[in-house]
Amino acid sequence: MKEAMLYEKLAEGKVRCNLCAHRCVISDGKKGICQVRENRGGTLYTLVYGHTIIQHVDPVEKKPLFHFYPGSTAYSIATSGCNFRCHWCQNWDISQIVHDRRFIIGEEASTEQVVAAAQKADCRSIAYTYTEPTIFFEYAYDTARLWLEVTTLVIPGINDGDGELKDTANFVAEELGVDTPWHISRFFPDYKMTDVPPTPIETLDRAREIGLEAGLRYVYVGNVPGEANTVCHKCGQILIRRLGYRILENRVQPNGRCPNCDMPVAGVGMG
């Protein structure tokens, strides 16, 4: 247990957690919506610091991260808990276990042990994944360096309209930058949402076109079989050819530029 970051003390022993948009006001002895941050005597504590529910080696493309050391592996970790209640969650046995069973599980693992395990597995990075990593912010903060890619799960009848997709694409372009990769992921029925069909491929292709029209330079369709290539936004040259999570060819120069037109390619360790 560790004192939380990003909170403020209020009257009557209450605290306000400012970690996520819920801004939970928590009374003494109670927990926030994530069920892993608890007010004890007017001090907010994170209950999952140093307790991983899973540690696994994944292709970095599975995260999905296409512009961060392509072809490498990521040491993926998560704690139990989540500040969302997605009925379609594919990792519900990790994210929702605290809500469904009312207890926290996990193996003790210090930040030093996580880093050592990642190095032993020859991973180039550590990924905070499988649930919303905001809820174990302090744990991630002690080991993280930042590279941002955005993923949107497109669900039929929920967020697959042109208006919402345009709003999302414009937000990414205007607030995060046109070099921010946007991954449009296909929905599959799972957990408590098994009555909704998988997202049509045509919807995903339309979303990709919307992203490109918004000025985004790197837009990918994910959670579907086939290629997911990185293309130079200036000359159209295929830079990284992928099949699923496998890198078939990487033509990015060691200096991170396109070999055809010398345009810089956004990302880390691209060449």
C-alpha positions as CSV (number, residue, x, y, z in Angstrom):
1,M,0.0,0.0,0.0
2,K,1.3,3.4,-0.9
3,E,0.0,7.0,-0.5
4,A,-1.7,8.0,-3.8
5,M,-0.6,10.9,-6.0
6,L,-3.0,13.5,-7.5
7,Y,-5.5,14.0,-4.7
8,E,-6.6,16.7,-2.4
9,K,-7.9,16.7,1.2
10,L,-11.4,18.0,1.9
11,A,-13.4,18.8,5.0
12,E,-14.8,16.1,7.3
13,G,-11.9,13.7,6.5
14,K,-13.0,13.3,2.8
15,V,-10.6,13.4,-0.1
16,R,-11.0,14.1,-3.8
17,C,-9.1,11.9,-6.2
18,N,-8.0,13.8,-9.3
19,L,-6.5,10.9,-11.1
20,C,-9.2,10.5,-13.7
21,A,-12.3,12.3,-14.9
22,H,-14.6,10.8,-12.3
23,R,-13.0,13.0,-9.7
24,C,-14.3,10.8,-6.9
25,V,-15.0,12.4,-3.5
26,I,-14.3,9.6,-1.1
27,S,-15.3,9.4,2.6
28,D,-13.0,7.9,5.3
29,G,-13.0,4.1,4.9
30,K,-14.5,4.2,1.4
31,K,-13.0,3.6,-2.1
32,G,-13.3,5.3,-5.4
33,I,-15.1,4.0,-8.4
34,C,-12.1,2.0,-9.4
35,Q,-12.2,0.1,-6.1
36,V,-8.4,0.3,-5.8
37,R,-7.9,3.7,-4.2
38,E,-9.1,4.0,-0.6
39,N,-9.4,6.9,1.9
40,R,-7.9,5.8,5.3
41,G,-8.0,8.5,7.9
42,G,-8.1,11.4,5.4
43,T,-5.2,10.0,3.3
44,L,-5.8,8.4,-0.1
45,Y,-3.9,5.2,-0.7
46,T,-3.4,3.1,-3.8
47,L,-4.1,-0.6,-3.0
48,V,-2.4,-2.1,-6.0
49,Y,1.0,-0.5,-6.0
50,G,3.5,-3.4,-6.6
51,H,0.8,-6.0,-7.0
52,T,0.6,-7.3,-10.6
53,I,-2.3,-9.6,-11.7
54,I,-0.4,-10.4,-14.9
55,Q,3.1,-10.1,-16.4
56,H,3.5,-11.2,-20.0
57,V,5.8,-10.7,-23.0
58,D,3.9,-9.5,-26.1
59,P,4.9,-8.2,-29.6
60,V,4.8,-4.4,-29.3
61,E,2.4,-4.3,-32.2
62,K,-0.2,-6.1,-30.1
63,K,-0.5,-3.1,-27.8
64,P,-1.0,-1.7,-30.5
65,L,2.2,0.4,-30.9
66,F,3.3,0.7,-34.5
67,H,5.8,3.6,-34.1
68,F,7.7,2.4,-31.0
69,Y,10.6,0.0,-31.7
70,P,8.8,-2.0,-34.4
71,G,9.3,-5.7,-34.3
72,S,10.4,-5.6,-30.6
73,T,8.7,-7.2,-27.6
74,A,7.1,-5.4,-24.7
75,Y,6.9,-6.6,-21.1
76,S,3.2,-6.2,-20.4
77,I,1.9,-5.7,-16.8
78,A,-1.4,-4.8,-15.2
79,T,-3.0,-4.7,-11.8
80,S,-6.5,-5.6,-11.0
81,G,-9.2,-2.9,-11.1
82,C,-10.6,-0.4,-13.6
83,N,-12.4,2.9,-13.6
84,F,-14.6,1.8,-16.4
85,R,-17.5,-0.8,-16.6
86,C,-17.4,-1.8,-20.2
87,H,-19.9,-4.6,-20.9
88,W,-17.8,-5.6,-23.9
89,C,-14.4,-5.9,-22.1
90,Q,-12.2,-8.7,-23.4
91,N,-10.0,-8.6,-20.3
92,W,-12.9,-8.5,-17.8
93,D,-11.2,-11.2,-15.7
94,I,-8.5,-8.7,-15.0
95,S,-10.3,-5.3,-15.1
96,Q,-13.5,-6.2,-13.4
97,I,-12.4,-8.8,-10.8
98,V,-12.4,-6.2,-8.0
99,H,-16.0,-5.1,-8.9
100,D,-17.3,-8.6,-9.5
101,R,-15.6,-10.4,-6.5
102,R,-14.9,-7.5,-4.2
103,F,-11.2,-8.4,-3.5
104,I,-7.8,-7.5,-4.9
105,I,-5.5,-10.2,-6.2
106,G,-2.0,-10.0,-7.5
107,E,1.6,-11.1,-6.9
108,E,4.1,-8.7,-5.3
109,A,6.5,-7.2,-7.8
110,S,8.6,-4.1,-7.1
111,T,9.4,-1.7,-9.9
112,E,12.9,-2.9,-9.8
113,Q,11.7,-6.5,-10.2
114,V,9.5,-5.5,-13.2
115,V,12.4,-3.8,-14.9
116,A,14.8,-6.7,-14.2
117,A,12.2,-9.2,-15.6
118,A,11.8,-7.1,-18.7
119,Q,15.5,-6.9,-19.3
120,K,15.9,-10.7,-18.7
121,A,13.2,-11.3,-21.3
122,D,15.1,-9.0,-23.7
123,C,12.1,-6.6,-24.0
124,R,12.7,-3.1,-25.4
125,S,9.8,-1.6,-23.4
126,I,7.3,-2.0,-20.6
127,A,3.6,-1.7,-21.4
128,Y,0.9,-0.9,-19.0
129,T,-2.1,-2.6,-20.5
130,Y,-5.0,-5.1,-20.2
131,T,-7.0,-2.6,-18.1
132,E,-7.1,1.2,-17.8
133,P,-3.5,1.9,-16.5
134,T,-4.6,5.2,-15.0
135,I,-5.8,3.2,-11.9
136,F,-2.2,2.1,-11.2
137,F,-0.7,5.4,-12.1
138,E,1.9,5.6,-9.3
139,Y,3.2,2.1,-10.1
140,A,3.5,3.0,-13.8
141,Y,5.0,6.4,-13.1
142,D,7.9,4.9,-11.3
143,T,9.0,3.0,-14.4
144,A,7.6,4.8,-17.5
145,R,8.8,6.9,-20.4
146,L,6.1,8.2,-22.7
147,W,5.2,7.5,-26.3
148,L,1.5,8.0,-27.2
149,E,-0.7,6.1,-29.7
150,V,-4.5,6.3,-29.5
151,T,-6.8,3.3,-29.9
152,T,-10.6,3.6,-30.5
153,L,-12.8,0.5,-30.2
154,V,-15.6,1.0,-32.7
155,I,-18.8,-0.7,-31.6
156,P,-21.8,-1.0,-33.9
157,G,-24.7,1.3,-32.7
158,I,-22.5,2.9,-30.0
159,N,-19.8,5.0,-31.5
160,D,-19.7,4.0,-35.2
161,G,-21.4,7.1,-36.6
162,D,-19.6,9.5,-38.9
163,G,-20.1,12.4,-36.6
164,E,-18.5,10.7,-33.6
165,L,-15.7,9.3,-35.6
166,K,-15.0,12.7,-37.1
167,D,-15.0,14.3,-33.6
168,T,-12.5,11.7,-32.4
169,A,-10.2,12.1,-35.4
170,N,-10.3,15.9,-35.1
171,F,-9.5,15.7,-31.4
172,V,-6.5,13.5,-32.0
173,A,-5.2,15.7,-34.8
174,E,-5.8,19.1,-33.1
175,E,-5.0,18.2,-29.5
176,L,-2.4,15.5,-29.8
177,G,-0.9,16.2,-33.2
178,V,-1.2,14.8,-36.7
179,D,1.8,12.5,-36.1
180,T,-0.1,10.6,-33.3
181,P,-0.9,7.1,-34.6
182,W,-4.6,6.3,-34.5
183,H,-5.6,2.6,-34.2
184,I,-9.2,1.8,-35.1
185,S,-10.0,-1.5,-33.5
186,R,-12.7,-4.0,-34.4
187,F,-15.3,-4.9,-31.7
188,F,-16.1,-8.6,-30.9
189,P,-18.9,-9.7,-28.6
190,D,-17.7,-10.6,-25.1
191,Y,-18.4,-10.4,-21.4
192,K,-21.8,-8.8,-20.9
193,M,-22.2,-7.6,-24.5
194,T,-22.7,-10.7,-26.6
195,D,-25.8,-9.5,-28.4
196,V,-23.9,-7.0,-30.6
197,P,-22.3,-8.3,-33.8
198,P,-18.6,-7.7,-34.7
199,T,-17.8,-4.4,-36.4
200,P,-18.2,-4.6,-40.2
201,I,-14.9,-4.2,-42.0
202,E,-16.5,-1.5,-44.1
203,T,-17.1,0.6,-41.0
204,L,-13.5,0.4,-40.0
205,D,-12.3,1.3,-43.5
206,R,-14.6,4.3,-43.4
207,A,-13.2,5.3,-40.0
208,R,-9.7,5.2,-41.4
209,E,-10.7,7.5,-44.3
210,I,-12.2,9.9,-41.8
211,G,-8.9,9.9,-39.9
212,L,-6.9,10.6,-43.0
213,E,-9.3,13.4,-44.0
214,A,-8.8,15.0,-40.6
215,G,-5.0,15.2,-41.4
216,L,-3.8,12.3,-39.4
217,R,-0.7,10.7,-41.0
218,Y,-0.7,7.3,-39.4
219,V,-4.1,5.6,-39.2
220,Y,-4.5,1.8,-38.8
221,V,-7.3,-0.7,-38.8
222,G,-6.8,-3.2,-36.0
223,N,-8.1,-6.5,-34.6
224,V,-8.6,-7.8,-38.1
225,P,-6.4,-10.2,-40.2
226,G,-4.2,-9.0,-42.9
227,E,-1.7,-6.2,-43.4
228,A,-1.2,-3.1,-41.3
229,N,1.6,-1.2,-43.0
230,T,3.2,2.0,-42.1
231,V,3.3,4.3,-45.1
232,C,5.3,7.5,-45.6
233,H,2.7,10.3,-45.4
234,K,4.6,12.4,-48.0
235,C,5.5,10.0,-50.9
236,G,3.3,6.9,-50.1
237,Q,6.3,4.5,-49.8
238,I,5.5,1.4,-47.7
239,L,8.0,1.8,-44.8
240,I,7.1,-1.1,-42.5
241,R,5.2,-4.1,-43.9
242,R,3.3,-6.1,-41.3
243,L,1.2,-9.2,-41.3
244,G,-0.7,-9.4,-38.0
245,Y,1.8,-8.6,-35.3
246,R,4.8,-9.7,-37.4
247,I,7.2,-7.4,-39.1
248,L,7.9,-8.6,-42.6
249,E,10.1,-5.7,-43.7
250,N,11.3,-2.4,-42.2
251,R,12.7,0.1,-44.7
252,V,13.0,3.0,-42.3
253,Q,16.5,4.3,-42.3
254,P,18.6,4.2,-39.1
255,N,18.1,8.0,-38.8
256,G,14.3,7.5,-38.7
257,R,13.6,8.8,-42.2
258,C,11.9,7.5,-45.3
259,P,14.5,5.9,-47.7
260,N,12.6,7.3,-50.7
261,C,12.0,11.0,-49.9
262,D,14.0,11.5,-46.6
263,M,10.8,12.5,-44.7
264,P,11.1,11.9,-40.9
265,V,8.9,9.1,-39.6
266,A,7.2,9.8,-36.3
267,G,8.0,7.4,-33.5
268,V,10.8,5.9,-31.3
269,G,13.4,3.4,-32.6
270,M,11.7,3.2,-36.0
271,G,14.8,2.4,-38.0
